[in-house]
């Protein structure tokens, strides 16, 4: 499989406020759909949808995923997975369905769809049919993937999982994540968009769910590494219902957080918290119900602005539900919530978001897909662009490329041919040297200014924030 490369770029200055996003709505040629999801944040994300009980991929020329023996499909979820060390690039999709031979049981099905082939592998995940299974989600981790789901067994609601290596075909036995802390656990969710690992960076997977603690619903979270539960803890602990949580995780796991909705005494609002920080961000504070949030990660990097998060949700306006958007920047500010669909008198619901224009380091377009309840259900999407950002230009000097710059986690050097290079700190001390045609320098130092010297060229490198545990 062709090895993927990340190409980063330095963008021109932001000329207008971050709140100024413009969205263009279009209709996908899908009628009477049941669910729709956008998966991945690379240049060409995939759109998966369920229509008339069948699971498809890509609206333009739909490819049917489920065999004819699996019917009554629902509860679709998925993620794009890239493991550089194993040269693996997959779209992983999970859903509920019934076998045509016995439609009284609901099974969980998981499919792996390679990026470069039409060959699709499908597994049935639930080990037995003596319980009710629902709400499946995918939780990738370094080297493998877990399918996490809700299991109702004799009135006890548990969060359970099975896992396998990405290149393997054998699944582990079922194990419980909720650890029987309570008999009421529901709605597990893994990260959306993309999960990427590189050699030596042992990134765990993240899953969140709702737990009733005897007083109200609270948010729980676990970090998984296969069938090993690294961490499990209670994210919220208050006297109001905290529900419908979605986790996010930055490119190599250096940043993590959760978006959810909670009742503020009057209606439901959208909140966010980055793990490791104590403050909770209030994304909405209004007099309408804000529901069904989802989040995706991607960024635009330049001298002033780092867009780290895009949160999309549905809000109950006077006439109907509308689709809303807000983005968070490096200075910890959220853009003003904005209606992104054309307002109307029918419900726009169940949004899914991806950062899709360009590549991971010049993402200036946000794509959102959702369902509209008009005559049946139709599929719509919008492309949103931050105003004031010019077209991205790769910084080059006679074919030597240094990007992204300024940089956060790493900076990439690409030379026209293999050559010696040296990295100096601001005092002139050599802190790294090597011989390569391409080199990725992971930032293990504090933010500051460094210099790259190669042959007779010197480049200034600005680091925003160093990685704590880079390889």
C-alpha positions, 0 to 999 in steps of 0.5 A: 500500500502506498505510504502516505505523506503529510504536507504542511503549509504556512498560511497567510495572515488572517485578515478578519475575525475568526467568527466570520465563517461562510457556509454554502449548502448543497443537496446530496442526491440521496432520498429517504436516507436513514443515517449519514456520516462523514468519516475522515479529515484527509483530503478525500473523506468518505461519506457513509449512509444507510438507506432502505436498510442497506449500508452504502459508501459515497453518494456520487457512486454508491458502493454497498457494504453489507451483504444481502444477508444483513438487513434492518441496519442502523446505528452507523459509526466509523473512523479513518485509521492510519498506522504509518508503521504498518503502512495501513490506511483503512476506513473502519465502519460499525453498525447494528443489523439483523441476519435475514435468517433470524430477524428477532436478534440485533447483531453488531457488524464491523467492516474494514474498507481499505483505501486502495481496494474494493475488498471489504472484510466484515465481522459479527462482533457480539459473541452471543445472542442472549442480550440486546446490543446497541450503540456500537462505536470504534475505538482505535489504539496503537496497533489495533482497534476495539469495537465498544458497545452497549449491552443490555443483559437482564436489565443491566446496561453495561459498556463492553468491548472486543478488540483485534490487531489491525492486521489480524482477524482474531477478536478477543473475548468480550470484556466490560469497560464500565466495570459494573460501577452501576447497572445504568450505562449507555451511549458509548462514543469514540473519537470521530474523524481520524486516528493516526499513529507513528512508530514508537508513539503508543497512543491509547484509544478513548471512549466516553459514555453516560452513567447514572450515579443514582442522582443524575447522568454523568460522563465517564471516560476510559483510555484503552490499549487493547483489552487493557484499560489504562485509565477510567474516571468520572469526567463530570460530577454535579447535580445536573444531567450531562449527556451525549458526550463525544471525545476528540483527540489531536493528530498524535494524541497530544491533546484530548477533550470532550464535548457534551450537552447538559441541562442548565436549569432552563434548557440544554446547552453545549459544553467542552472540556480539554483533558488536563485543564480544569476549566469548562468552556460554555459553547452555547448560552441561550434560551433554546435547546442545543442537542446532539453535538459532534466534534472534529479536529483539524487546524489552520496554522499561521502567525495568529490563529490555530483552529483546533476544534469544530463543534456542530450540533442541532438547535431547536429554533422557533420553527424547527431544528437548525444546524449550528457551528462553532470553532475554537482557536489557540487563544481559547476563544470560541467563535460565535455559534452560527446557523450553517444551513439555510433556515427553513421550517423543517427539521435539520438533524443528526449532523456529522463534521469533517475538516476536508479541504487540503491536508491536515495542515492547511485545512480551511474548509469544514464539511458538514453532512446532515439529514433534513426531514422534508418529504422523507429524509434527504441528505445535505451538506455544507462547505464552510470557509474562514474568511480572510485566509488566502490560498495556502502557499508552500514555503520553498527555497530552491526546492527546500521545504520547511513546514509547518512553520510556525510548528506545534508538534513537529516540523518537516524538512524536505531537501532536493537530495539527501544532505547534511543538516543542523538544527541550532538553538538561539544561542548557536548550540547544535541540538540536532544534526543528521543526513537525509532527504526527508526528516521530521523533527519532533519538538521536544523543547520549549516554545521558541526560535530555532534555526535549520542550516543545510548547505548555504541556506538557513531557515528560522523555525518558530515553535509554538508548544513542544510535545512532552513525550515525543519519540 
